[in-house]
Amino acid sequence: MTDYVRWLHDLRMDDVPVVGGKNASLGEMIANLSEVGVRVPGGFATTAAAYREFLAAGGLDERIQALLDHLDVDDIAALAETGPRIRGWIMQQPFPPALEAAIDDAFATLTANTSGEVSWAVRSSATAEDLPDASFAGQQETFLNVQGLANVKHAIKEVFAS
């Protein structure tokens, strides 16, 4: 795999900084429960490095920071305007070519032995959520029953935007 995508079955709890708590936990469950008959779905995770590179592409991270630097967090109207503006920027941002290729390759490998249309879950796994001393459950988007590569990539952006 690449610095952008990691297989769930290769992940362990020491990978939380790389792929987040949910993904690391899925890797642990695959490693420890599959052998006793518990079925844990496989898949791949995009990494924190992939997310950071996505935001850095074209200076998007700098545009976001400049907007946030001047945001009055006590101004509810400004907050209500700023959040959708930033999410819109993220949705319009193309994936960097190497990240897009890594997602395409991982999806092709994942679906190579499937027949018919298979659906997937695309969900957040932030590196600072669901930690022993902090939880942000439900704050980021989750998409279930996502079918097809184009829809998976769109859902990844939606999760990034959330």
N, C-alpha and C positions, 0 to 999 in steps of 0.2 A: 504494500500500500504506500501511500504518499504522506506528506506532512499535512495534507488536506482532508484525507479520509482514512478512517481506521475501521476494521471489522470488529463487530461486537464480540465475537468469540475470542478475540485476542486481548480484550480489555480486562483490567483488574482495578481494584480500588486505588492503587497508586497512580492510575491514569486520570483521576479526577481533574487535575489542572489542565489536561490535554483535551478531554472530551466531556467533562461534567459528571455530576454525581449519578444521574439516571443511567447514562450510558455505561459508566463504570460498573454500576450495580447490575445491569443486564449482563455484562461480561462475566461478572462473578457468578451470577445465577446459571448462565450457560455452562461455565466451567464446573460448577459444583452440584448442580441439580440434574443436568441431563443424564448423567450416569446412573441416577436412581429413578429414572423414568419420568421426570417432570419436563414437560415440553416448554421450552422458552424460545420465542421467536428470534431468529437471527436477523442480521441486517448490517448496516454500516452507519458510522457517525461522521459528520463533518467535525473538524477540530476547531479549537479556539484560534489556532493560527490561521485557519481558513477564513474564519469570521473576521479576524483583524485585517487580513490581507484584502478581503472583500471591501471592508470599510475604507481602507487606505487607497484603494484603486481610484484614480481620478481625483483624489483629495476629498472624498466624501467625508471622511472622519474630521478633516479640518473645517469643512462647511458646517457640519453638525456642531462641533465645538464652538465655532464662532457664534452660531445662533444661541447656544446654551450660555455662553459667556455673558450675553446681554439680556438674558431672560430673568424677569422678576418672578421668582417662584411663588410669590404671594398674590400674583395677578392671575386669577382663575381664567379669565378670557385669553390671556397670553398663553397659558398652559394648554388650553383647549385648542388653540390655533397651532402651537408649535409641535405638539405630538403628531398630529396627522401630516404636517408638512415634512417632518423628518421621516416618518414611515413611507410617505410618497417618494421621497428621494431614494430610500432603500429599495423600494419596489422597482423603480426605474433603472437602478444601477445594474449594468450587466455583470455577470460573474466574470472574474479574471479568467483568461483562457485556460490556465493550468488547473484552476479549481473546477471549471466546467468540465474539462476533460476527465478529471479524477471522479467527479460525480457520474458522468456518463459511463466510464469504465466500471465503476463499482456497481451501478445499476445493471449494466449488461451482464456482469458476472453473477449478480444476485438473481437475475431472472432467467439465466441460461437454461436451467433445468426445470422451469415451470411451464405448465401448459395452460392455455387460456389466460384470461385477464386476472391478475392477482392484485389485491389491494394492500396498501402499506399504511403504517402510521408514521407521520412526520411530526416530531415534537421537540421541544426545547430540552436542553440538558446543560444549563448554564454552569460554569465552573464555581459559582458562589451560591448556588441554590441547593437546597436539601442537604445542607451540611449539618453536623451534629449540633452546632450552636446557632444555626440560622436556617430559616425556610422561607421560600418565596413561592410556595405552591400556588398554581393557578394564575400566576402573573404573566406568563408567556403563553403563546398560542400552541394548541395541539390540533392536528388534523388527522382524522381517521378515514379509512377506506379510500385512500388516494390511489388512483390508477394511472399508470403511464408515466414515462420519464418527464415529459413536459409538465405534468401536474405535480410531480414530486419536486421538481426544481422550483416551480412557483411556490409550493408550500414551504420549501426551505427558505425562500426569501421572506415569506410571511412570518416565519418563525424568527428570522434575523431581525425583521422590522419590529417584532413584538418585544 
